[in-house]
Structures are given as C-alpha cells and as structure tokens.
Amino acid sequence: MDGAYFEPTLAELAAKKAKKSKSDKKEKIMKNEEMEGAYFEPTLAELAAKKAKKSKSDKKEKIMKNEEMEGAYFEPTLAELAAKKTKGGEDSGNKGDDVKKKGEGGGDKNPTPKKTVHQKAQVNHLGCRSDGKLITNISDIKSKMRRNQEWVKLKKEKKKDKRKRQDDRKQVREELGDDAPEKMVPKTIDNMREYDETTVGGKEGDEDDEEVEHDIVNDEFKEYFGKTYVPKVLITSCDNPHSRTIAFIKELSRIIPNSEPKWRAHSSVKKMIKDCLENGFTDIIVINEDNRSPNGMLVSHLPEGPTAHFKLSNVKITKDIKKNWRAITTHRPEVILNNFSTRLGHGVARMMAALFHYEPEFKGKRVVTFHNQRDYIFFRHHMYEFKNAEKVKLREMGPRFTLKLRSVQKGTFDSKLGDYEWIITGRRHDMETSRRKFFL
C-alpha cells in the first residue's frame, strides 16, 4: 500500500479549513499592528474625486451666501458721509488712548473693511475724495477719463458764459444806439507794442518825414519802382539738395515770374553773383537746408545790393497741403505787403516786391501776400474765386513758409568784409529787451 492515495473524509476537510481560516485571521491582525500609522500616497483618481467634491461644496456655499446677502447693500447719502466726517473728527482725540490700550493689553484689532467697487463708484459719482471732502479741483480726480470729461464740461460752460456776455453787450449797444459805450478791444502784444523811433509816419502814422522820402527816392530799388527794367531772378540751393528742397525751389520758380532754377554746382555765392551780373539777372535767391529740410533764405539784389538773410521755417510745399503745383499759372501775381511799419521794415518790403513784376496780370487772379506780424513774415499764395459780383473767396495754392530776418548787409554778399546795416545774429539778448518791441 506504499505510495497509495486515500481520499480525505469530510471531517478532515472541515478541520483543515477551520485551521486555515484561524491562521489567516491571526496573520491579518499581526499585519494591521505592523502597518498602524503608515502613510499611503493617494492615487490620481482619488485626488480628482476629492477636488470635484470640494469645488461642488464651495459653489453650493457661495450660492447660499449670495442669496442671503442679496439686497443687503445701501449706498451712503451725502448726509451720512458728512456725519461720518464729523464722527471721525471726534474720535481722533481718543485715537492715542486706543493705541496705548492696544499696546498694553494686546487686544484684538478690528480693521475697517475695504470699500467695495459700488461704494467707490458712489463716492466718485458724488464728487468726494477718499476722506469725504468734496472735490473742488479737477486735478484731484484720479480717473483720467473722468478728469477729461470734467475738463470738457468746464470748457463748454466757459464758452457758453462768454457767448452770453457777448450777446448781452450787443443787446445793450442796440438799445442805447449812439450813446452805447465803445466796443471792448482785447489787449494783445501787437496793439501794446512799444513805439519805435524809426516808425514811418510817427505814432499817428500821418506825419511826413523828409528822411524817409529821401530814402525812397535814392535807395537801391528806385530803378525798379521807376519801371526801368523787368526783374530776372536766379533761384539756387546748397550743394546736393534733398528732394524736398528741390520741390520747394521748383514751386518758387513757378510763383515768381521770369525766374530760373539752377544747380549750385559747388560754386561760391560770390562766383554765382558774378555770373548773374554777366547774364543780366537782377536778383538771386539761395535756399539753404538742414536735416533734409529748407531752413534759410539769402536774397541779394543786384548789382549794388542790399543782401538780406532770413531764417526759413514751417515750409509746406503743395504736396503737404494737398495741392497740385501744376495748377499754378504763369500769370504775373498781385503782391500784398502788410504791416511793415518801420524804416527797416519798409526796406525789407521793397526788397520782396522787387522780386515780382511791377505790373500784375489780374486775369490770372493770383495774389501773393507777405504779412508781417511780430517780426515774423508769413508768406501765402492764393487765387481769387468769384462767386458773383459781390462775393469772392480765396483758394490757397501753396507753398507756404515763414521768414525771420537775421541780417541786412550793404552791397552784395560778403561774409568777411561786408558792412551790415542791421544784424541780430549773436546779439539777440542785447537787442530783444522787451517782448513788445519789434523791428519791422
């Protein structure tokens, strides 16, 4: 029977199973005792479930809180703000004692809650600062948009008040008729200018001056105003001019009749004057530039001078003002010289007039204006547009520029040995002693 197999009975199987369950239970208890206090890292699935559960509970609490606080906010009135201000003044005396008590006893601090967006908007709407005081200066408004709105509103109110005062004065003048007071004249630098001894005609403008009449009869332009010759002008520039300077010279040659633009060709001004005298030119204009823009103009009358140097600024060619230079006709323009009152101003005005023909062609309806204001000479070029026999308007043709006189020299150009009649370059602070003193 050695090596024979016997099937276990039911009693043996039951005993074996009970023994095994008993040993498994004992091992589980021992394992729990060993692993007590150990930490197991949660899995990603457990973390995601925990986070979803937490966000769901927070959302539910927030909804409940909003439902409770709905309609609980009341905007403070002006009276409440004023009462708060006075209360703050009364409590300021006890502030030191409170601080001392807190330092000794270490009591709990109760900081004031921060203002909500609605409260800040309400204070800003009422025109109050953070301390409750009303805003009287627009610069105290922190919001740039609000500040700009208040400036625009203030400007409109001032304009409206000014218009109302003007209408009231006009109504009073109409009611009074001849007994009405004189119209108010605003004070400007022009009408408050200091009297110059060289002013032609004196203070009233109607005095006869023998010296001025002598200068007019015997100056360098007497032949031009005697209509003994036709002006012929040469216009040139510095070496290697920029395209903007070239366009400006081209338009000047279109405006000034009987003028020719020519390249400088690296020649000096003295040599060009000599060539101009040989070719029958009566005037020469040299345009200087800096930073690719015209910045200076030299005008010399031939053959005996004088020579004037101007600062050139605010140059606008026809392209800049959206005009076409080809629309400028070849008709001789009418020349207007305005507001040249001193003897120096008369000399400069006569020099400008000598560049143009003395007999304008009114058929072309062109007009050139040299307007002097505070020693700045503004140049404009217009064309008349007649709507009917009574109404006419001016249409600008371009170009436009501004001249500022720097020096007037006797004879033709000579930078080293020339005799200057008038010069301000390098002497500005000595000559410009007052803002109301002008030389032209």
C-alpha positions as a printed Julia matrix, in Angstrom:
440×3 Matrix{Float64}:
   0.0     0.0     0.0
   3.12    2.1    -0.08
   2.51    5.29   -2.24
  -1.28    4.71   -2.32
  -3.58    7.83   -2.27
  -6.57    7.97    0.08
  -9.42   10.48   -0.44
  -9.8    12.78    2.69
 -13.02   12.48    4.57
 -15.44   15.38    5.14
 -14.38   15.69    8.79
 -10.73   16.07    7.8
 -11.56   18.77    5.18
 -13.65   20.77    7.68
 -10.88   20.62   10.29
  -8.29   21.73    7.75
 -10.46   24.69    6.58
 -11.08   25.89   10.15
  -7.36   25.71   10.89
  -6.52   27.75    7.76
  -9.13   30.5     8.47
  -7.79   30.76   12.02
  -4.2    31.23   10.8
  -5.3    33.84    8.14
  -7.12   35.85   10.77
  -4.07   35.78   13.02
  -1.8    36.97   10.17
  -4.2    39.85    9.28
  -4.22   41.09   12.9
  -0.43   40.99   13.0
  -0.2    42.86    9.69
  -2.58   45.59   10.9
  -0.49   46.04   14.04
   2.66   46.41   11.96
   1.17   48.92    9.43
  -0.51   51.09   12.08
   0.44   54.83   11.43
   1.85   54.18    7.92
   1.03   56.64    5.07
  -0.1    55.59    1.6
   0.09   58.13   -1.33
  -3.39   58.68   -2.8
  -3.86   57.89   -6.48
  -4.77   60.46   -9.21
  -8.31   59.15   -9.37
  -8.74   59.64   -5.61
  -7.37   63.22   -5.8
  -9.65   64.16   -8.72
 -12.71   62.82   -6.91
 -11.76   64.72   -3.74
 -11.25   68.02   -5.67
 -14.58   67.69   -7.51
 -16.37   67.06   -4.24
 -14.73   70.13   -2.6
 -15.49   72.52   -5.54
 -19.09   71.35   -5.56
 -19.48   72.08   -1.86
 -17.76   75.55   -2.2
 -20.04   76.5    -5.07
 -23.07   75.5    -3.06
 -21.92   77.61   -0.07
 -21.25   80.65   -2.35
 -24.74   80.44   -3.87
 -26.28   80.26   -0.4
 -24.21   83.27    0.75
 -25.23   85.38   -2.27
 -28.9    84.54   -1.67
 -28.55   85.68    1.94
 -26.72   88.97    1.05
 -28.93   89.89   -1.91
 -30.35   93.43   -1.45
 -28.37   93.98    1.8
 -26.23   96.87    0.37
 -27.33  100.52    0.69
 -25.45  103.42   -0.92
 -24.36  106.1     1.59
 -26.03  109.51    1.2
 -24.32  112.91    1.42
 -25.71  113.36    4.96
 -24.19  110.04    6.05
 -20.82  110.99    4.51
 -20.89  114.35    6.36
 -21.85  112.62    9.64
 -19.03  110.14    9.13
 -16.6   113.03    8.64
 -17.68  114.78   11.9
 -17.56  111.48   13.78
 -14.04  110.91   12.53
 -13.04  114.34   13.93
 -14.48  113.49   17.38
 -12.85  110.09   17.52
  -9.44  111.48   16.54
  -8.89  112.73   20.13
  -9.27  109.23   21.58
  -7.07  107.63   18.96
  -3.9   107.87   21.11
  -5.59  106.27   24.11
  -6.88  103.42   21.98
  -3.42  102.78   20.58
  -1.95  102.83   24.09
  -4.54  100.36   25.37
  -3.89   98.03   22.48
  -0.18   98.19   23.18
  -0.62   97.39   26.87
  -3.39   94.83   26.77
  -2.76   93.38   23.33
  -6.46   93.43   22.49
  -7.92   92.23   19.21
  -7.63   94.64   16.28
 -10.77   95.5    14.3
  -9.58   96.9    10.95
 -12.1    98.81    8.87
 -13.4    96.74    5.97
 -12.29   97.67    2.46
 -14.71   99.56    0.26
 -16.45   97.65   -2.47
 -16.48   98.68   -6.11
 -20.04  100.01   -5.71
 -19.03  102.21   -2.77
 -16.02  103.65   -4.64
 -18.19  104.36   -7.68
 -20.78  106.1    -5.48
 -18.13  108.33   -3.84
 -16.67  109.19   -7.24
 -20.14  109.99   -8.58
 -20.83  112.33   -5.65
 -17.56  114.17   -6.35
 -15.96  113.26   -2.99
 -12.45  112.29   -2.12
 -11.48  109.27   -0.04
 -11.65  111.37    3.17
 -15.21  112.52    2.41
 -14.36  116.07    1.31
 -15.96  117.44   -1.85
 -13.64  117.77   -4.88
 -13.18  121.42   -5.88
 -10.11  120.96   -8.12
 -10.41  118.81  -11.23
  -6.78  117.74  -10.85
  -7.76  115.82   -7.67
  -9.83  113.36   -9.7
  -7.74  110.22  -10.09
  -9.6   108.72  -13.04
  -8.14  110.05  -16.29
 -11.39  109.5   -18.17
 -13.49  111.32  -15.53
 -10.93  114.12  -15.37
 -11.05  114.62  -19.13
 -14.86  114.65  -19.08
 -14.85  117.34  -16.39
 -12.37  119.48  -18.36
 -14.54  119.29  -21.48
 -17.62  120.15  -19.43
 -15.86  123.15  -17.83
 -14.66  124.38  -21.21
 -18.17  124.23  -22.63
 -19.56  126.14  -19.65
 -16.92  128.89  -20.02
 -17.63  129.18  -23.74
 -21.35  129.38  -23.06
 -20.86  132.11  -20.43
 -18.6   134.09  -22.75
 -21.15  133.9   -25.56
 -23.89  135.02  -23.17
 -21.86  138.06  -22.09
 -21.22  138.99  -25.71
 -24.92  138.74  -26.55
 -25.82  140.89  -23.52
 -23.32  143.58  -24.54
 -24.62  143.52  -28.11
 -28.19  143.9   -26.9
 -27.21  146.85  -24.68
 -25.45  148.57  -27.6
 -28.5   148.13  -29.82
 -30.8   149.59  -27.13
 -28.57  152.58  -26.4
 -27.72  153.31  -30.03
 -25.32  156.27  -30.31
 -24.98  156.51  -26.52
 -23.63  152.98  -26.28
 -20.14  152.52  -24.77
 -17.2   151.79  -27.05
 -16.58  148.21  -28.07
 -14.02  146.46  -25.9
 -10.66  145.85  -27.61
  -8.66  142.88  -26.31
  -5.1   143.55  -25.2
  -2.54  141.82  -27.4
   1.2   142.11  -27.85
   0.6   143.71  -31.26
  -1.55  146.61  -30.09
   0.59  147.08  -26.96
   3.89  147.23  -28.86
   6.46  149.79  -27.79
   6.86  152.81  -30.03
   9.92  152.72  -32.31
  11.58  155.97  -33.29
  12.06  154.69  -36.84
   8.33  154.12  -37.37
   7.28  155.68  -40.66
   4.62  158.36  -40.12
   5.21  158.66  -36.37
   2.79  157.44  -33.72
  -0.31  158.5   -35.63
   1.03  157.33  -38.99
   0.29  160.56  -40.84
   3.46  162.57  -40.21
   5.72  163.49  -43.13
   9.36  162.51  -42.8
  11.91  164.01  -45.18
  14.49  161.29  -44.44
  12.07  158.53  -45.37
  11.11  160.27  -48.6
  14.81  160.74  -49.4
  15.49  157.03  -48.79
  12.6   156.01  -51.04
  13.81  158.22  -53.87
  17.5   157.29  -53.62
  17.63  153.68  -52.43
  18.78  150.65  -54.49
  15.21  149.88  -55.7
  14.45  153.27  -57.25
  15.02  151.91  -60.77
  12.61  149.03  -60.15
   9.84  151.31  -58.87
  10.65  153.66  -61.76
   9.77  150.71  -64.05
  13.02  150.95  -65.99
  13.71  147.19  -66.09
  11.94  143.84  -65.77
  13.09  141.68  -62.82
  15.0   138.5   -63.64
  15.62  136.16  -60.69
  18.01  133.22  -60.24
  16.97  130.61  -57.64
  19.53  128.09  -56.41
  20.28  125.99  -53.32
  23.13  124.47  -51.36
  25.21  121.6   -52.73
  23.48  118.21  -53.06
  19.99  119.37  -52.02
  17.32  116.96  -50.78
  14.23  116.23  -52.86
  12.11  118.39  -50.54
  14.35  121.41  -51.15
  14.3   120.75  -54.89
  10.49  120.68  -54.88
  10.39  123.94  -52.91
  12.71  125.67  -55.42
  10.66  124.39  -58.32
   7.46  125.84  -56.82
   9.17  129.18  -56.08
  10.25  129.41  -59.71
   6.62  128.8   -60.67
   5.36  131.59  -58.38
   7.98  134.25  -59.2
   7.67  135.3   -62.86
  10.8   135.41  -65.06
  12.8   133.26  -62.61
  15.16  130.35  -63.34
  16.16  127.49  -61.01
  19.76  126.29  -61.36
  22.07  123.82  -59.64
  24.74  125.19  -57.29
  27.48  123.02  -58.86
  29.83  123.52  -55.85
  30.36  127.21  -56.67
  30.6   130.03  -54.1
  27.97  132.73  -53.69
  30.4   135.41  -54.9
  31.1   133.49  -58.1
  27.37  132.97  -58.7
  26.73  136.71  -58.24
  29.44  137.45  -60.79
  27.86  135.03  -63.29
  24.4   136.51  -62.62
  25.66  140.02  -63.43
  27.1   138.74  -66.71
  23.79  137.07  -67.64
  21.52  140.0   -66.77
  19.92  138.74  -63.52
  18.63  141.41  -61.16
  18.2   139.26  -58.02
  19.48  135.96  -56.63
  17.81  133.69  -54.05
  19.81  130.97  -52.28
  17.91  128.31  -50.29
  19.88  126.57  -47.52
  18.85  123.33  -45.85
  19.5   121.33  -42.71
  18.3   117.84  -41.84
  16.87  117.45  -45.36
  14.57  120.46  -44.94
  14.91  124.13  -46.03
  16.0   126.29  -43.09
  17.46  129.51  -44.57
  16.99  132.01  -47.41
  19.52  134.52  -48.78
  18.15  137.3   -51.02
  20.59  139.61  -52.78
  19.63  142.49  -55.07
  21.98  143.1   -57.98
  24.19  144.86  -58.79
  24.54  147.09  -55.7
  22.68  145.14  -53.04
  21.41  145.07  -50.37
  21.59  141.45  -49.16
  19.18  140.01  -46.57
  19.48  136.73  -44.7
  16.31  135.1   -43.34
  15.63  132.11  -41.18
  13.19  129.85  -43.06
  10.69  127.75  -41.1
   7.31  126.0   -41.35
   7.83  125.17  -45.02
   4.8   123.46  -46.56
   5.09  122.54  -50.22
   1.97  121.98  -52.31
   2.07  118.24  -51.64
   1.86  118.81  -47.86
  -1.34  120.87  -48.18
  -2.8   118.51  -50.8
  -2.48  120.89  -53.73
  -1.03  120.48  -57.22
   1.85  122.76  -58.19
   0.9   122.39  -61.87
  -2.29  124.37  -61.11
  -0.12  127.48  -60.58
  -0.49  129.51  -63.76
   2.23  131.65  -65.38
   0.28  134.91  -64.93
   2.07  137.67  -63.02
   0.61  137.81  -59.47
  -0.57  140.72  -57.41
   1.75  141.43  -54.44
   0.41  142.46  -51.0
   2.86  143.76  -48.36
   1.16  144.06  -44.98
   2.14  145.6   -41.63
   5.71  146.78  -42.4
   5.82  149.99  -40.34
   9.48  150.87  -39.56
  12.16  152.09  -41.94
  13.86  148.68  -41.76
  10.51  147.03  -42.48
   9.97  149.3   -45.5
  13.37  148.3   -46.87
  12.62  144.58  -46.48
   9.18  145.01  -48.06
  10.65  146.85  -51.06
  13.19  144.04  -51.47
  10.39  141.42  -51.51
   8.38  143.49  -54.01
  11.4   143.82  -56.34
  11.34  140.05  -56.94
   8.0   140.27  -58.79
   6.9   142.17  -61.87
   5.51  145.63  -61.14
   2.51  145.15  -63.46
   0.34  142.21  -62.28
  -1.94  140.32  -64.65
  -5.31  140.43  -62.89
  -6.66  137.99  -65.45
  -4.78  135.17  -63.68
  -6.48  136.05  -60.33
  -3.29  135.18  -58.42
  -2.19  137.05  -55.29
   0.99  136.74  -53.2
   0.98  138.03  -49.59
   3.86  138.92  -47.28
   2.25  139.54  -43.88
   4.47  140.81  -41.05
   3.38  140.02  -37.5
   5.74  140.33  -34.52
   8.74  140.37  -36.91
   7.68  137.08  -38.5
   6.93  137.37  -42.23
   4.25  134.89  -43.32
   4.1   134.03  -47.0
   0.86  132.85  -48.63
  -0.15  132.27  -52.24
  -3.86  132.39  -53.16
  -6.17  132.57  -56.13
  -9.37  134.61  -56.23
 -12.6   132.7   -56.8
 -15.53  134.96  -57.73
 -18.95  133.5   -56.93
 -20.81  136.6   -58.08
 -20.33  140.36  -58.34
 -20.4   140.75  -54.55
 -18.95  137.55  -53.08
 -15.36  136.38  -53.53
 -13.18  133.93  -51.65
  -9.52  132.93  -51.63
  -8.28  129.47  -52.52
  -4.78  128.66  -51.3
  -2.42  127.37  -53.98
   0.77  126.8   -51.95
   3.52  126.74  -50.96
   3.6   128.46  -47.57
   6.52  129.4   -45.34
   7.66  131.81  -42.59
  10.65  134.17  -42.68
  12.54  135.7   -39.75
  15.06  138.43  -40.56
  18.6   137.75  -39.3
  20.7   140.43  -41.01
  20.72  143.13  -43.69
  24.03  143.78  -45.42
  25.08  146.66  -47.66
  26.09  145.66  -51.17
  26.23  142.07  -52.38
  27.04  139.06  -50.24
  30.37  139.23  -48.38
  30.58  137.26  -45.15
  34.06  138.51  -44.16
  34.31  142.19  -45.16
  30.62  143.04  -45.55
  29.14  146.12  -43.9
  25.96  145.21  -42.01
  23.16  147.75  -41.73
  21.3   145.6   -39.2
  22.12  142.25  -37.59
  20.6   140.28  -34.74
  22.63  137.07  -35.0
  24.69  136.75  -31.82
  23.13  139.92  -30.35
  19.61  138.74  -29.67
  19.7   139.09  -25.87
  21.08  142.63  -26.16
  18.55  143.78  -28.77
  15.39  141.97  -27.68
  14.99  143.81  -24.39
  11.18  143.55  -24.37
   8.56  141.17  -25.73
   6.64  144.19  -27.03
   9.47  145.65  -29.07
   9.58  144.85  -32.79
  11.98  145.9   -35.54
   9.87  145.55  -38.72
